[in-house]
Amino acid sequence: MNIFERVAEHRAESDRLSWNGTFEDYIALLREDPTPAMTAHARVYQMIESFGVEEVGGHKRYKFFEQEIFGLDRSIEKLVEEYFHSAARRLDVRKRILLLMGPVSGGKSTLVTLLKRGLEQFSRTEKGAVYAIEGCPMHEEPLHLIPLELRPEVEKEIGVRIEGNLCPSCQMRLRTEYGGDISKVRVERVIISEDNRVGIGTFSPSDPKSQDIADLTGSIDFSTITEFGSESDPRAYRFDGELNKANRGLMEFQEMLKCDEKFLWNLLSLTQEGNFKAGRFALISADEMIVAHTNESEYKSFISNKKNEALQSRMIVMPIPYNLKVSEEEKIYGKLIQQSDMKHVHIAPHALRTAAIFSILTRLKETKKQGMDLVKKMRMYDGEEVEGYKEADLREMQNEYLDEGMSGIDPRYVINRISSALIKQNLQCINALDILRAIKDGLDQHASISKEERERYLNFIALARKEYDELAKKEVQKAFVYSFEESARTLFENYLDNIEAFCNWSKIRDPLTDEEMDPDERLMRSIEEQIGISENAKKAFREEILIRISAYSRKERKFEYSSHDRLREAIEKKLFADLKDIVKITTSTKTPDATQLKRMNEVIKRLIEEHGYTAASANELLRYVGSLLNR
């Protein structure tokens, strides 16, 4: 790649996006396509939709968020539908502050950063183009030039709605530069940019004694006030506050509830009426989405103060809990490690998953559902099937606690502990046990964890290790099975032949002798028992398999070994059970013979090629599984 060529191409692209004309030209543009005149809330919603939306299990998944936000599909769907979509349709929620409330390191800041970057990108597209009065410090919507009395006719003529008034600066320029002729006012296309302070404002609380309200609303320009003679002259005022610059886009309030009260009162009229007070001017119109974020303790403290009722009523509070899916938590850790300089250290398969299991267990609440423990609940939340429970049970558990996911271990703590394991000198790879050990060591240094919580967390570490032990054994046993897929398919076909004969009260033919035989009950039960199918339930299970085969046949699809998750699990466990002694002897022998050594090398090769291990991590895995099988 030629760096300077790419820079030149980028500059040329920016030049191509520029547009400059009169207000008359802008009206002609709107006659063809009125979308540039959309509100800030509509622009955010259109931006989210432009990345694509898909239906998954009756729920909407917004692709805009999926590269950075993991496991919060339900929260994001609620956020987009109940706030962004409604606000885009000019419903009353657009007159509310969006307050994202959740635990630390839960993704609130990431979500707002995504929205800001998305708006910047969207404003560079034709669909997201933003036009403003040239030279306006607030990048004002040009339609504000139209007098209030004429707006109903214009709205009907070009199919747009006009809200808001000219800022003091544009009012003066219209009189002095253009002689009141709005048709000649220059209009330009602007690109939303946080760095250039166009359409995005960010306010972060600091020392209340030194922080000035001017940070939000702008301030008097003392260098020009003697020239223009009055504080009410727009030329003697800097419209450079965050609320000014966020016009047409998004205003972020970081840790909003830590702000001094005087900063929050400005938001009362801005949210409800779409304007705010600055200097010695009339109310200034602003079209911007206000997004704030805070943690749960700050929010509880805020609502307990009666003085905050007016502002509280102007908020839409959206809980942003921790992710509760193991597979999604694993992606979070993977993303954070990829952003570091430690990518060269090999992380053995299932290591991050084991850490994720621990994290999720700390966030889940015990259910009242009979027979359901936290591990089963964790599996169901992650999309796995659990014997004896259905989709309705999952939905019931998800609705059981409104605050589930608002507490527990945060991803930042776990990634800190993984980092401490990664940074050790001359380390080639780390595995699940290294990470669990680092997490355990870190609990003693975690100041906010009580003694009771520490005991609970140690128990969750033990459960996570138990889950890893099963994964490790399964991986090694699977690698030991020569031509595993072929062996599994053979057993699978044999099982299907037998259950078909059983359900149809018929015989099966021996492939070698061609004699008729009764279905092999012993074989069928040896497979079904692997997944806990009782004697009383075996008939229903076998019939269910045949019904599934019939359904596949009607759709002209072949019923494969992997088509039924529970049957596949049963077949695998049966094969593993038959191989257990071979695995045990081979992995635990300190001086393997030639045959055992050959088998070990084949297994290591398969673990490297098919499962993502290195030679070192594969050898560690074999030693560990050997010790497990000998217990």
C-alpha positions in Angstrom: 0.0 0.0 0.0 1.2 3.5 -0.9 0.4 5.6 2.1 0.5 8.9 0.3 -1.7 7.7 -2.5 -4.3 6.5 0.0 -4.1 9.9 1.8 -4.6 11.7 -1.5 -7.6 9.4 -2.3 -9.1 10.2 1.1 -8.7 13.9 0.5 -10.2 13.6 -3.0 -13.2 11.8 -1.5 -13.7 14.6 1.0 -13.5 17.2 -1.8 -16.1 15.1 -3.8 -18.5 15.3 -0.8 -18.4 19.1 -0.6 -21.4 21.0 -1.8 -22.0 24.8 -1.8 -25.0 26.7 -3.1 -27.7 29.2 -2.2 -30.7 28.6 -0.1 -32.7 28.5 -3.3 -30.5 25.6 -4.5 -31.1 23.8 -1.2 -34.9 24.1 -1.6 -34.6 22.6 -5.1 -32.5 19.8 -3.6 -35.2 19.1 -1.0 -37.9 19.0 -3.6 -36.2 16.0 -5.1 -35.3 14.3 -1.8 -36.5 15.8 1.6 -34.4 13.4 3.8 -31.5 15.9 4.4 -34.0 17.9 6.5 -34.6 15.1 9.0 -34.2 15.6 12.7 -31.1 14.5 14.6 -33.1 11.7 16.2 -34.2 10.5 12.8 -30.6 10.7 11.5 -29.4 8.4 14.3 -32.1 5.9 13.7 -31.5 5.9 9.9 -27.8 5.5 10.5 -28.5 2.4 12.6 -30.9 0.9 10.1 -28.5 1.6 7.2 -26.1 -1.1 8.5 -28.9 -3.8 8.2 -31.5 -5.4 10.5 -32.2 -9.2 10.6 -34.9 -11.2 12.3 -33.6 -13.9 14.6 -36.1 -16.0 16.6 -38.8 -13.3 16.5 -36.3 -10.6 17.7 -34.5 -7.9 15.7 -30.8 -7.9 15.5 -29.1 -4.6 14.5 -25.9 -5.3 12.7 -24.5 -1.8 13.5 -23.7 -2.9 17.0 -22.5 -6.5 16.4 -18.8 -5.7 15.8 -18.2 -4.1 19.2 -21.2 -5.0 21.5 -21.6 -8.6 22.5 -24.5 -10.4 24.2 -26.8 -7.4 24.6 -29.1 -8.1 21.7 -32.3 -7.8 23.9 -31.2 -4.6 25.5 -30.2 -3.1 22.2 -33.5 -4.1 20.5 -35.4 -2.4 23.3 -33.2 0.7 23.1 -33.6 1.0 19.3 -37.3 0.3 19.2 -38.4 2.1 22.3 -36.2 5.2 22.0 -34.4 5.7 18.7 -37.3 4.5 16.5 -40.0 6.4 18.5 -37.9 9.5 18.6 -37.3 9.4 14.9 -41.0 9.4 14.4 -41.3 12.6 16.4 -43.0 10.9 19.3 -42.7 12.5 22.7 -39.7 10.4 23.7 -37.5 12.6 21.5 -38.0 15.3 24.2 -36.3 13.0 26.8 -32.7 12.5 27.7 -31.6 8.9 27.0 -29.8 7.7 30.2 -27.9 4.5 29.8 -27.6 3.0 33.3 -25.6 -0.1 34.2 -22.6 -1.5 36.0 -19.0 -0.5 35.3 -17.4 -1.9 32.1 -20.8 -3.0 30.8 -20.5 -1.3 27.4 -22.3 2.0 28.0 -19.4 4.2 26.8 -18.6 1.8 23.9 -22.2 2.1 22.8 -22.2 5.9 22.8 -18.8 5.9 21.0 -20.3 3.6 18.3 -23.2 6.0 17.8 -20.7 9.0 17.4 -18.5 7.1 14.9 -21.6 5.8 13.1 -22.9 9.4 12.7 -19.6 10.6 11.3 -19.6 7.8 8.8 -23.3 8.2 7.9 -22.9 11.9 7.2 -20.4 11.0 4.4 -23.1 9.1 2.5 -25.8 10.5 0.3 -28.6 9.2 2.5 -27.0 10.9 5.6 -26.0 14.2 4.0 -26.2 17.2 6.4 -26.6 20.8 5.0 -26.1 23.9 7.1 -26.0 27.7 6.7 -22.5 28.6 5.6 -20.5 30.1 8.5 -23.0 29.3 11.2 -21.2 28.4 14.4 -24.1 25.9 15.2 -24.3 24.4 11.6 -27.9 25.4 11.5 -30.7 23.9 9.4 -31.2 26.3 6.5 -35.0 25.9 6.6 -34.9 28.1 9.8 -34.6 31.0 7.4 -38.2 30.7 6.4 -40.5 33.1 8.4 -42.8 31.4 10.9 -45.9 32.7 9.1 -45.0 31.1 5.8 -43.9 27.7 7.2 -47.2 25.8 6.9 -47.3 26.6 3.2 -43.7 25.6 2.6 -44.1 22.4 4.7 -47.0 21.4 2.5 -45.1 22.3 -0.7 -41.9 20.4 -0.2 -43.1 17.7 2.3 -41.0 18.5 5.3 -41.6 19.8 8.8 -39.7 22.9 10.0 -38.9 23.3 13.8 -36.7 25.9 15.4 -35.5 29.4 14.9 -32.4 31.1 13.6 -29.5 31.4 16.0 -28.6 35.0 17.0 -25.5 34.9 14.7 -27.5 33.9 11.6 -30.2 36.5 12.4 -27.6 39.3 12.4 -25.9 38.0 9.2 -29.2 37.7 7.4 -29.8 41.4 8.1 -26.3 42.7 7.6 -24.8 40.4 4.9 -27.8 39.4 2.8 -30.1 42.4 3.4 -32.9 40.1 4.5 -33.0 38.2 1.2 -33.1 34.5 2.3 -32.7 33.2 -1.3 -29.1 34.4 -1.4 -28.0 32.9 1.9 -25.2 30.5 1.3 -25.6 26.8 2.2 -22.9 24.2 2.5 -22.7 20.5 3.1 -21.1 19.6 6.4 -19.5 16.4 7.6 -20.3 15.4 11.2 -17.0 15.1 13.1 -16.2 15.0 16.8 -12.7 16.2 16.2 -13.8 19.2 14.2 -16.7 19.8 16.6 -19.4 19.5 14.0 -22.6 17.8 15.2 -21.1 16.0 18.2 -20.6 17.4 21.6 -19.1 15.7 24.7 -19.3 17.0 28.2 -17.4 15.4 31.1 -17.8 16.6 34.7 -14.8 18.0 36.5 -14.2 20.1 39.6 -17.5 22.1 40.1 -15.5 25.1 41.5 -13.5 25.5 38.3 -16.0 24.2 35.6 -18.0 27.0 34.0 -21.5 26.8 32.4 -19.8 28.3 29.3 -18.5 24.8 28.6 -22.1 24.0 27.6 -23.6 27.2 26.2 -20.6 29.3 25.0 -19.3 32.6 26.4 -18.7 36.3 25.8 -15.7 37.1 23.6 -13.9 39.7 25.7 -11.5 40.5 22.9 -14.3 41.9 20.7 -16.8 43.3 23.2 -15.1 46.7 23.2 -15.4 46.7 19.4 -19.1 45.8 19.3 -20.1 47.5 22.6 -22.7 45.1 23.9 -22.9 41.6 25.4 -26.1 41.0 23.5 -24.3 41.5 20.1 -23.8 38.0 18.6 -20.5 39.1 17.2 -19.2 39.5 20.7 -20.2 36.0 21.7 -18.6 32.6 21.1 -21.2 30.0 20.3 -18.7 27.2 21.0 -20.2 25.4 24.0 -20.9 21.7 23.7 -24.6 22.3 23.3 -23.9 24.7 20.4 -21.6 22.3 18.6 -23.8 19.2 19.1 -26.6 20.8 17.1 -27.8 18.5 14.2 -26.3 15.5 15.9 -25.5 14.0 19.3 -24.6 15.3 22.7 -22.9 13.0 25.1 -22.9 13.6 28.8 -20.3 11.4 30.5 -21.1 10.3 34.0 -24.0 12.8 33.8 -25.3 12.5 37.4 -21.9 13.5 38.8 -22.4 16.9 37.2 -23.1 20.0 39.3 -26.9 20.9 39.3 -26.4 24.1 37.5 -25.2 22.2 34.4 -28.3 19.9 34.4 -30.9 22.7 34.6 -29.9 23.8 31.1 -31.3 20.5 29.9 -34.9 21.1 31.1 -35.9 23.5 28.3 -33.6 21.8 25.7 -35.3 18.5 26.1 -38.9 19.7 26.3 -38.8 22.7 24.0 -35.8 22.2 21.9 -34.0 25.3 23.0 -31.6 26.6 25.7 -30.6 29.9 27.3 -27.1 31.4 26.5 -25.8 34.9 27.3 -28.1 37.8 26.8 -30.0 36.3 23.9 -33.5 34.9 23.4 -33.7 31.1 23.7 -31.5 29.4 21.1 -32.9 26.4 19.2 -31.0 23.2 19.1 -31.8 19.9 17.4 -29.7 17.2 19.1 -30.1 13.8 20.8 -28.8 13.9 24.3 -27.3 10.6 25.5 -26.0 10.3 29.0 -24.6 7.3 31.0 -24.2 6.6 34.7 -23.9 3.6 37.1 -26.6 2.2 39.3 -25.5 3.7 42.6 -25.2 7.2 41.1 -28.7 6.8 39.6 -30.3 5.7 42.9 -28.7 8.6 44.7 -30.1 11.0 42.0 -33.7 9.8 42.2 -33.7 9.8 46.0 -33.2 13.6 45.8 -36.7 15.3 45.4 -35.0 18.4 43.8 -34.3 16.2 40.8 -37.9 15.3 40.0 -38.2 17.7 37.1 -35.1 16.4 35.3 -35.9 12.8 36.2 -39.3 13.1 34.4 -37.4 14.2 31.3 -35.3 11.0 31.2 -35.7 7.7 29.5 -33.7 5.2 31.5 -32.3 2.2 29.6 -30.6 -0.5 31.7 -27.5 -1.8 30.1 -26.6 -5.0 32.0 -23.6 -7.2 31.7 -23.7 -9.8 28.9 -25.1 -13.2 30.1 -24.0 -15.5 27.3 -20.7 -17.4 27.6 -20.0 -17.5 23.9 -20.5 -13.7 23.6 -18.3 -13.0 26.7 -15.6 -15.1 25.1 -15.7 -12.7 22.1 -15.3 -9.7 24.4 -12.0 -11.1 25.8 -10.9 -12.1 22.3 -11.5 -8.6 21.0 -9.6 -7.0 23.9 -6.6 -9.3 23.5 -6.5 -8.7 19.7 -6.2 -4.9 20.5 -3.1 -5.5 22.6 0.5 -6.3 21.8 0.3 -9.8 23.3 -1.3 -11.5 20.3 1.9 -13.6 19.8 1.2 -15.5 23.0 -0.9 -18.6 22.1 -4.1 -18.9 24.1 -5.2 -22.6 24.2 -8.7 -23.4 23.0 -11.3 -23.2 25.7 -9.1 -21.0 27.9 -11.2 -17.8 27.3 -14.4 -19.8 27.4 -13.5 -21.1 30.9 -12.9 -17.5 32.0 -16.2 -16.5 30.5 -18.0 -19.3 32.3 -16.7 -18.0 35.6 -17.8 -14.4 34.7 -21.3 -15.4 33.7 -21.9 -17.5 36.8 -21.1 -14.5 39.0 -23.8 -12.5 37.2 -26.6 -15.0 37.2 -29.2 -15.2 39.9 -30.6 -18.4 41.3 -33.9 -19.3 39.7 -36.9 -20.6 41.5 -37.5 -23.2 38.8 -37.3 -26.7 40.2 -34.2 -28.7 39.2 -32.5 -25.8 37.5 -29.1 -24.9 38.8 -26.8 -22.0 37.7 -24.8 -24.1 35.3 -27.9 -25.4 33.5 -29.3 -21.9 33.4 -26.0 -20.6 32.0 -26.1 -23.2 29.2 -29.7 -22.3 28.3 -28.9 -18.6 28.2 -26.1 -19.5 25.8 -28.5 -21.3 23.4 -27.8 -24.9 24.5 -30.6 -27.4 25.0 -31.0 -28.7 28.6 -32.9 -32.0 29.2 -36.4 -31.4 30.6 -36.6 -27.7 29.8 -38.1 -25.8 26.9 -38.0 -22.3 25.2 -40.9 -21.2 27.5 -38.7 -22.0 30.6 -35.9 -19.9 29.2 -38.2 -16.9 28.6 -39.6 -17.3 32.1 -36.1 -17.2 33.6 -35.1 -14.2 31.6 -38.2 -12.3 32.9 -37.8 -13.6 36.5 -35.3 -10.8 37.6 -35.4 -7.3 36.1 -31.9 -6.6 37.6 -30.2 -9.8 36.5 -26.8 -8.9 34.9 -26.5 -5.6 36.9 -24.0 -7.1 39.3 -21.1 -9.7 39.2 -17.6 -9.7 37.9 -16.9 -7.1 35.2 -15.0 -7.9 31.9 -12.3 -5.4 32.8 -11.3 -7.4 35.9 -11.1 -10.6 34.0 -9.1 -9.1 31.1 -6.8 -7.6 33.7 -6.2 -11.0 35.2 -5.7 -12.6 31.7 -3.2 -9.8 31.0 -1.3 -10.7 34.2 -1.1 -14.4 33.0 -0.1 -13.3 29.5 2.8 -11.0 30.6 4.9 -13.7 32.3 8.4 -14.0 31.0 9.2 -16.4 28.0 5.6 -17.7 28.0 4.7 -19.6 24.8 1.1 -20.3 25.6 -1.4 -20.1 28.4 -4.3 -22.5 29.1 -7.6 -22.4 31.0 -5.9 -23.4 34.3 -3.4 -20.5 34.0 -6.3 -18.0 33.6 -8.3 -19.5 36.4 -5.3 -19.4 38.7 -4.7 -15.7 37.8 -8.4 -14.9 38.5 -8.2 -16.7 41.9 -5.0 -14.8 42.8 -6.7 -11.5 41.9 -9.6 -12.0 44.2 -7.4 -11.2 47.2 -6.4 -7.9 45.7 -9.9 -6.9 44.7 -10.8 -4.3 47.3 -14.6 -4.2 46.7 -15.2 -7.9 47.1 -16.5 -9.0 50.5 -15.5 -12.2 52.3 -18.9 -13.8 51.4 -18.6 -12.8 47.8 -15.0 -14.2 47.7 -16.3 -17.6 48.9 -19.0 -17.5 46.2 -16.5 -16.6 43.5 -14.1 -19.4 44.6 -17.0 -21.8 44.2 -17.7 -20.4 40.7 -14.0 -20.9 39.8 -14.4 -24.6 40.9 -17.5 -24.9 38.7 -15.7 -23.3 35.7 -12.8 -25.7 36.1 -15.3 -28.6 36.2 -16.8 -27.4 33.0 -13.3 -27.1 31.5 -12.4 -30.7 32.6 -15.4 -32.0 30.6 -14.4 -30.0 27.6 -10.8 -31.1 27.8 -11.7 -34.8 28.1 -14.1 -34.5 25.2 -11.5 -32.9 23.0 -8.9 -35.5 23.7 -11.3 -38.4 23.4 -12.6 -37.0 20.1 -9.0 -36.6 18.8 -8.3 -40.3 19.8 -11.1 -41.6 17.6 -9.6 -42.5 14.3 -11.8 -41.1 11.5 -14.2 -39.9 14.1 -16.9 -38.7 11.7 -16.9 -42.1 9.9 -17.1 -44.0 13.1 -19.9 -41.8 14.4 -21.9 -42.1 11.2 -21.6 -45.9 11.2 -22.9 -46.0 14.8 -25.6 -43.4 13.9 -26.9 -45.4 10.8 -26.9 -48.6 12.9 -29.0 -46.9 15.6 -31.4 -45.5 13.1 -31.9 -49.0 11.5 -32.7 -50.4 14.9 -35.1 -47.7 16.1 -37.0 -47.9 12.8 -37.4 -51.6 13.2 -38.4 -51.1 16.9 -41.1 -48.5 16.1 -42.5 -50.4 13.1 -42.5 -53.8 15.0 -40.3 -55.3 12.3 -37.0 -57.1 12.0 -33.6 -56.0 10.7 -31.3 -58.0 8.4 -27.7 -58.9 9.4 -25.5 -57.3 6.6 -23.2 -60.4 6.6 -25.5 -63.4 7.1 -28.7 -61.8 5.7 -30.6 -63.4 8.6 -33.5 -61.5 10.2 -33.0 -60.4 13.8 -34.8 -58.5 16.5 -33.8 -54.8 17.0 -30.6 -54.6 19.2 -32.1 -53.2 22.4 -28.8 -53.3 24.2 -27.2 -51.1 21.5 -30.0 -48.6 21.5 -30.1 -48.3 25.3 -26.2 -48.0 25.5 -26.5 -44.9 23.3 -29.7 -43.4 24.9 -28.4 -43.8 28.4 -25.5 -41.4 27.5 -27.9 -38.5 27.6 -30.1 -39.7 30.4 -33.0 -41.1 28.4 -34.9 -43.3 30.9 -36.5 -46.7 30.2 -39.9 -45.0 30.2 -38.9 -42.2 27.9 -37.0 -44.3 25.3 -40.1 -45.0 23.1 -41.0 -41.3 22.9 -37.4 -40.4 22.1 -37.2 -43.0 19.3 -40.5 -41.9 17.8 -39.4 -38.2 17.9 -36.2 -39.1 15.9 -38.4 -40.9 13.2 -40.7 -37.9 13.0 -37.7 -35.6 12.5 -36.4 -38.0 9.7 -39.8 -37.8 8.1 -39.9 -34.0 8.2 -36.5 -33.8 6.6 -37.6 -36.3 3.9 -40.6 -34.1 3.1 -38.4 -31.1 2.6 -36.0 -33.3 0.4 -33.2 -32.9 3.0 -31.0 -35.7 4.2 -31.1 -36.4 7.9 -27.4 -36.3 8.9 -25.4 -37.3 12.0 -25.3 -33.7 13.0 -29.0 -32.9 12.3 -30.2 -33.8 15.9 -28.0 -32.2 18.7 -29.0 -34.6 21.5 -28.6 -37.7 19.3 -25.2 -36.5 18.1 -24.2 -35.9 21.8 -25.3 -39.5 22.7 -23.3 -41.0 19.8 -20.2 -39.1 20.7 -20.5 -40.0 24.4 -21.0 -43.7 23.5 -17.8 -43.7 21.3 -15.9 -41.9 24.0 -17.0 -44.4 26.7 -15.8 -47.3 24.5 -12.4 -45.5 24.1 -11.9 -44.3 27.7 -9.5 -47.1 28.7 -7.4 -46.6 25.6 -7.1 -42.9 26.2 -6.4 -43.4 29.9 -3.5 -45.8 29.3 -2.0 -43.9 26.5 -2.0 -40.4 28.1 -0.8 -41.6 31.5 2.1 -43.9 30.5 5.4 -42.3 31.3 7.4 -44.6 29.0 5.0 -45.2 26.1 5.8 -48.1 23.7 6.1 -47.6 19.9 2.3 -48.1 19.4 1.4 -45.7 22.1 3.9 -43.1 21.0 2.5 -43.3 17.4 -1.0 -42.9 18.7 0.1 -39.9 20.9 1.7 -38.2 17.9 -1.4 -38.8 15.8 -3.6 -37.3 18.5 -1.2 -34.2 18.9 -1.2 -33.7 15.1 -5.0 -33.9 15.0 -5.3 -31.4 18.0 -3.0 -29.0 16.1 -4.6 -29.3 12.7 -8.3 -29.6 13.6 -8.7 -27.9 17.0 -6.2 -25.0 17.0 -3.6 -26.2 19.5 0.2 -25.7 19.4 2.5 -28.6 20.0 3.2 -27.3 23.6 -0.5 -26.7 24.5 -1.5 -30.1 23.0 1.1 -31.9 25.1 -0.1 -30.0 28.2 -3.7 -31.0 27.4 -2.8 -34.7 27.1 -0.9 -34.7 30.4 -3.8 -32.9 32.2 -6.5 -35.3 30.7 -4.4 -38.3 31.6 -4.3 -37.1 35.3 -8.1 -36.5 35.2 -8.8 -40.0 33.9 -6.5 -41.6 36.5 -8.3 -40.0 39.5 
